[in-house]
């Protein structure tokens, strides 16, 4: 029996959605091109600002710049609506709708984690007795994304989302 290659094995890295909020790719509300939501001026030099740290929306195409500090953070979302950034409530860049629901990611690292999970034939989750196991990104993916019968469709959509940045 040959060992399973690491390409087909996925071990949950225990990442949560909070781990991907340092830089979020969004649609610029002014020119509809790719923009970034990053840590604001007060969090300069901090690699990963906290959830409620100041943020800045910056578009390099049209020069739009907006500041966010100490307001509402909307991490929950309606599954029937397009996904939005939790700070400025603008649409995410890395998203598309499928016949099952939305595939979305805050940034390329988030999208890569989802892609690695979906393409893996062997998925190792966190033990049932481990605290916080249901809060990881991959544990909270919709059931249709986790099903092997939808693997090819989800991977095609992820590739299409990734190409949208080129």
Beta strands, then each sheet from edge to edge (+ up, - down):
strand 1: 9-11
strand 2: 23-27
strand 3: 34-39
strand 4: 55-58
strand 5: 65-68
strand 6: 95-97
strand 7: 102-104
strand 8: 122-124
sheet 1: 1+ 8+
sheet 2: 2+ 3- 4+ 5-
sheet 3: 6+ 7-
end
